[in-house]
Amino acid sequence: MSGRTPSSPAPPPDVPAPPAAGRARPTVALAVSGSIAAYKASEVARLLIQGGARVLPIMTRAAQQFLGPMTLSGLCGEPVRDTMWDPGFAGELHVALAAEADLVLLVPATADVLARLAAGRADDLVTALALCAKGPVLAAPAMHPRMWAHPATARNVAALETDGRVQLIGPVFGEVASGERGLGRMAEPAAIAAAALSRLAPRDLAGLRLVVTAGPTLEDLDPVRFLGNRSTGKMGFAVAERAAARGAEVTLIAGPVALSTPPGVRRVDVRGALAMRAALWQALGDDLRGADALVMTAAVSDYRPAEQHPTKLKRTPDLTTLPLVPNPDLLAEVGAARAGLAGAAGGGRSRPPALVGFAVETDTDEGVIAHARRKLAGKRVDLIVANHAADSFGRDDNRATLVTHDAADALGVLPKAALADRILDRVSRLCAR
Ligand SMILES: Cc1cc2nc3c(=O)[nH]c(=O)nc-3n(C[C@H](O)[C@H](O)[C@H](O)COP(=O)(O)O)c2cc1C
């Protein structure tokens, strides 16, 4: 890890390698709407093609005020489509494009196009295509920060999140076209292309059963108060979402978070550490046969109030300390059970599940890695994802290091979905051993 502060620019994430020779090129319908950031769509097209995709360019009428269609058709080697009413096309163009596209990518996505998508409108080629898409629809919003912060846009974004059919990439904090700074700048083209290409990844985890824990645990003191932490669950949900997209059978055990369930994921909601423990062992079974791998991202509270009061505690001058009791260490428990299984002769089980833990600290980079190493050995884990609280909690990206017994692989800043993919690549290798 470097000493980078959270506000300095992120290095571009890795763009996945092109598909192996002989594999069909995945097709991306790249839909451009009317923002000054439209010029960056040509860079996204270039990166997608470089990553092995075929790109079908589509533009709204407004987009053509900002970027010449010839730029996209020249880069993509495909005609730019801009209307459903194309007399030269026999059939329904939006349906034909939807059938061809493995993924629809809106770059940039204006406030207007988000509103139309949220309303389910289909009054131009871009929105009709998005409504008809057979695969994922990703959108990279770009707009002035006041447009992004407006309650109408927030309402539209919330509706899209609830529906779960359009996933947003960004926006990010930074300079916008007017020269002002704020949240509304489009994510960088490399991050957008990486997110799209990773969604097109093969289903290489098919047949793998994965249990993921996510979010905080909340430890109740009384019906009103609890002990909690700042985890939002974004990392665990990203792992679950990417694992399911790559074909794994995923059980997601989630503490209280405000996130929608990723498609294809079985979700179990819990509140406190004891409930998370019960759900975890229910999923695993005593002999750990219920999973091939566990990724434990949850920030499980180390302590809980010694007593849970059925009614609200009254404020009294002599109540100044809160007696606590330690919670079970879920990662260590699974690690110990796994070590016991591996040590048992025979047993009919070929391999105990792979185990990935997280270590979040407020220490220096060196301190975080040293702590991760101790955790790796002490809790008998295969891999620890080491990260800083300031880089991680509540953010859509993270700066993490993958720590194993013999290596520490600093990944730099990655969107959580991309980090999830890197973790899952390791899980896949651990399971193949
Ligand atoms: C110079 C200029 C820049 C614009 N930039 C943006 C922008 O960055 N984001 C946005 O949401 N709208 C922006 N707009 C407004 C959209 O172009 C407008 O809402 C349009 O209806 C969008 O249509 P479309 O979503 O079909 O492309 C801009 C308009 C102009 C004239």
The ligand as an ORCA input file, in Angstrom:
! r2SCAN-3c Opt
* xyz 0 1
  C     -23.897     22.493    -23.146
  C     -24.797     21.491    -22.461
  C     -24.251     20.594    -21.585
  C     -25.071     19.673    -20.919
  N     -24.497     18.789    -20.056
  C     -25.286     17.932    -19.395
  C     -24.712     16.996    -18.493
  O     -23.505     16.913    -18.293
  N     -25.529     16.169    -17.850
  C     -26.892     16.184    -18.029
  O     -27.580     15.426    -17.363
  N     -27.460     17.046    -18.898
  C     -26.691     17.900    -19.581
  N     -27.265     18.779    -20.466
  C     -28.709     18.729    -20.676
  C     -29.081     17.574    -21.598
  O     -28.378     17.646    -22.815
  C     -30.580     17.609    -21.850
  O     -31.242     17.328    -20.623
  C     -31.040     16.654    -22.894
  O     -32.451     16.649    -22.952
  C     -30.562     15.245    -22.628
  O     -31.105     14.378    -23.600
  P     -30.712     12.852    -23.685
  O     -30.781     12.351    -22.292
  O     -31.755     12.253    -24.563
  O     -29.378     12.765    -24.298
  C     -26.464     19.689    -21.156
  C     -27.003     20.584    -22.073
  C     -26.180     21.461    -22.714
  C     -26.788     22.428    -23.715
*
